[in-house]
Amino acid sequence: MEVHHHAHTARKKWTHYFWEFLMLFLAVFCGFLAENQREHFVEHQREKKYAASLLEDLKKDTVDLSADIPFWKDYLEKIDTLRQEIQKPASQRNDLLLYKCARYMRAYENFAYHDRTIVQLKNSGNFRLIRNTLLSDSLIDYEASIRSVLHDQEMQSNVIWQNLNFLQDQLINSSLYNYSKFGNTSTLDSAALKNPDIIKIREGKEEVLFEYFNRLEYYKQINKYRYHTNIELLKMATNLIQMIKKEYHFK
């Protein structure tokens, strides 16, 4: 009967296990660093995409605000002129000027907020991607000014505008309102010369005229606030555009 002797292998030193552990740790750690770096790179690319989209939205906002500001400036001047003419005795009124200003009251503008990107950032929880705190805070302030301040002013203005036009329909014949565009009144002038009575305020409507006169003042004050809010928003949007360009090196 043969007896088999087991071969004895030399025991490994503790340093061998230490180096094995160290190599394994380094492999895992380096993998973690690489994955972390990759995530940072992906998030930075997403942040830059959102920033480019925000930039486009803000540019559109500035175009609309730049159009709204002169519109409301002219509008406020028309209200002043209209009220001044109404205050005069009927025999001293410039009926054609009054009619032109009253016709302008039919016009109306609301600011079209381009919020597609900021809504995406908020709904997806990606607002954290905007790492520049000053920029993210400025964006929040800008949106709050539009949604809470401007929109509230627009809602109030719209209610008064509808009431104002209801009163105006009782005072003024609208037959010539659409004779020409607001910038060109030669056709209106010609039509008014042929039939001057059509542009006069209807007689026997003193109470309606008095209410209309007072509503115009209220309407003016609300739209005066809107006008100044639009100016402030344009400044904010322009400043945000510069901040985004500087932060993300956009041209």
C-alpha positions in Angstrom: 0.0 0.0 0.0 1.5 3.2 -1.1 1.4 6.3 1.0 1.0 9.6 -0.8 2.7 12.6 0.7 1.0 16.0 0.2 3.3 18.6 -1.3 3.7 21.6 0.9 3.6 25.0 -0.8 5.4 28.0 0.7 3.0 30.3 2.7 2.6 33.7 1.1 3.8 36.7 3.1 1.3 39.3 4.3 2.9 41.8 1.9 1.6 39.7 -1.0 -2.0 40.0 0.3 -1.5 43.7 1.0 -0.4 44.4 -2.7 -3.3 42.3 -4.0 -5.7 44.4 -1.9 -4.0 47.6 -3.0 -4.2 46.7 -6.7 -7.9 45.8 -6.3 -8.6 49.0 -4.4 -6.8 51.1 -7.0 -8.7 49.4 -9.8 -12.1 50.0 -8.2 -11.1 53.6 -7.2 -9.8 54.5 -10.7 -13.0 53.0 -12.2 -15.0 55.2 -9.8 -13.0 58.3 -10.8 -13.5 57.5 -14.4 -17.3 57.1 -14.1 -17.5 60.2 -12.0 -15.5 62.2 -14.5 -17.8 60.8 -17.3 -20.9 61.9 -15.4 -19.5 65.3 -14.9 -18.7 65.6 -18.6 -22.2 64.5 -19.5 -23.8 66.9 -17.1 -21.7 69.7 -18.3 -22.7 69.0 -21.9 -26.4 69.0 -20.8 -25.9 72.2 -18.9 -24.4 73.8 -22.0 -27.3 72.7 -24.1 -29.8 74.1 -21.7 -27.8 77.4 -21.6 -27.9 77.6 -25.4 -31.6 77.0 -25.3 -32.1 79.6 -22.5 -30.1 82.1 -24.6 -32.4 81.7 -27.6 -35.5 82.1 -25.4 -34.1 85.3 -23.9 -33.3 86.7 -27.3 -36.9 86.2 -28.4 -38.1 87.8 -25.1 -35.9 90.9 -25.8 -37.4 91.2 -29.4 -41.0 91.1 -28.0 -40.2 93.5 -25.1 -38.5 95.9 -27.5 -41.7 96.0 -29.5 -44.0 96.2 -26.5 -42.3 99.1 -24.9 -42.8 101.7 -27.7 -46.3 100.3 -28.2 -47.3 101.1 -24.7 -45.5 104.4 -24.7 -47.6 105.5 -27.7 -50.7 104.0 -26.1 -50.3 106.0 -23.0 -49.9 109.2 -25.0 -53.1 108.3 -26.9 -55.0 107.9 -23.7 -53.8 111.4 -22.5 -54.9 113.0 -25.8 -58.2 111.2 -25.7 -59.0 112.4 -22.2 -57.9 115.9 -23.0 -60.3 116.1 -25.9 -63.2 114.6 -23.9 -62.7 117.3 -21.3 -63.3 120.0 -23.8 -66.8 121.3 -24.6 -68.3 119.4 -27.5 -68.0 122.4 -29.8 -64.3 122.7 -29.2 -63.3 119.1 -29.6 -61.1 117.9 -32.4 -63.4 115.1 -33.4 -61.0 113.5 -35.9 -58.2 113.4 -33.4 -60.5 112.0 -30.7 -61.8 109.3 -33.1 -58.2 108.3 -34.0 -57.2 107.9 -30.4 -60.4 106.0 -29.6 -59.8 103.7 -32.5 -56.3 103.0 -31.0 -58.0 101.7 -27.8 -59.0 98.7 -29.8 -55.4 97.6 -30.0 -53.9 95.4 -27.3 -50.6 93.6 -26.6 -49.6 90.9 -24.1 -46.0 89.9 -23.6 -45.4 86.4 -25.0 -43.0 84.8 -22.5 -40.7 82.2 -24.1 -40.4 79.8 -21.2 -39.9 76.4 -22.8 -36.4 75.9 -21.4 -37.0 77.1 -17.9 -40.1 75.0 -17.7 -38.1 71.9 -18.8 -35.4 72.7 -16.2 -37.9 73.0 -13.4 -40.1 70.0 -14.4 -37.2 67.6 -14.9 -35.4 68.7 -11.7 -32.4 69.8 -13.8 -32.2 73.4 -12.5 -29.3 72.2 -10.4 -27.3 71.8 -13.7 -27.0 75.6 -13.8 -24.0 75.7 -11.4 -23.5 79.5 -11.4 -25.6 80.5 -8.4 -25.9 84.2 -9.5 -27.1 83.1 -12.9 -29.7 80.6 -11.6 -31.0 83.2 -9.0 -31.3 85.8 -11.7 -33.3 83.4 -13.9 -35.6 82.7 -11.0 -36.1 86.5 -10.3 -36.7 87.1 -14.0 -39.4 84.4 -14.2 -41.0 85.6 -11.0 -41.2 89.1 -12.3 -43.0 87.9 -15.4 -45.4 85.4 -13.8 -46.3 87.3 -10.6 -45.9 91.0 -11.5 -46.4 91.4 -15.3 -49.1 88.7 -15.7 -51.0 90.3 -12.8 -50.8 93.7 -14.5 -51.9 92.2 -17.8 -54.9 90.5 -16.2 -56.1 93.7 -14.6 -55.5 95.7 -17.8 -57.4 93.2 -19.9 -60.5 93.4 -17.6 -60.5 97.2 -17.9 -59.8 97.1 -21.6 -62.9 95.0 -22.2 -65.0 97.3 -20.1 -63.6 100.3 -21.8 -64.5 99.0 -25.2 -68.0 98.2 -24.0 -68.4 101.8 -23.0 -66.8 103.1 -26.2 -69.2 101.1 -28.3 -72.0 103.2 -26.8 -70.3 106.5 -27.6 -68.5 106.1 -30.9 -69.5 104.7 -34.3 -66.9 102.1 -35.2 -67.6 102.2 -39.0 -64.3 103.9 -39.8 -62.1 102.0 -37.3 -60.6 99.7 -39.9 -60.3 102.1 -42.8 -56.5 102.2 -42.5 -53.6 100.9 -40.5 -52.7 102.8 -37.3 -49.6 104.3 -39.0 -51.5 105.6 -42.0 -54.6 107.6 -41.5 -55.1 109.3 -44.9 -58.0 107.1 -45.8 -59.6 107.7 -42.5 -59.1 111.5 -42.9 -60.8 111.4 -46.3 -63.8 109.3 -45.1 -64.3 111.6 -42.1 -64.4 114.7 -44.4 -67.1 113.1 -46.4 -69.2 112.3 -43.3 -68.0 114.4 -40.3 -71.0 113.3 -38.1 -69.8 109.7 -38.1 -66.8 110.5 -36.0 -68.6 112.5 -33.3 -69.5 111.3 -29.9 -73.2 110.4 -29.7 -75.3 113.0 -28.0 -77.2 112.2 -24.7 -74.5 109.9 -23.4 -73.0 112.2 -20.7 -73.1 109.6 -18.0 -71.5 106.9 -20.2 -68.9 109.5 -21.3 -68.1 110.4 -17.7 -67.6 106.7 -16.8 -65.5 106.2 -20.0 -63.3 109.2 -19.1 -62.7 107.8 -15.6 -62.0 104.3 -16.9 -59.4 105.7 -19.2 -57.5 107.1 -16.2 -57.5 103.8 -14.4 -56.5 102.1 -17.6 -53.7 104.5 -18.0 -52.3 103.8 -14.6 -52.3 100.1 -15.0 -50.6 100.3 -18.3 -48.1 102.8 -17.0 -47.0 100.1 -14.5 -46.9 97.6 -17.4 -44.7 99.9 -19.4 -42.2 100.3 -16.6 -42.3 96.6 -15.9 -41.5 95.9 -19.5 -38.5 98.2 -19.3 -37.2 96.4 -16.2 -37.7 93.0 -17.8 -35.8 94.1 -20.9 -32.9 95.1 -18.7 -33.0 91.8 -16.8 -33.2 89.7 -20.0 -30.3 91.7 -21.6 -28.2 91.2 -18.4 -29.0 87.4 -18.4 -28.0 87.1 -22.1 -24.6 88.7 -21.2 -24.2 86.4 -18.2 -24.9 83.3 -20.2 -22.5 84.3 -23.0 -19.8 85.0 -20.5 -20.3 81.8 -18.4 -20.5 79.4 -21.4 -18.3 81.3 -23.8 -21.0 81.8 -26.4 -20.6 84.4 -29.1 
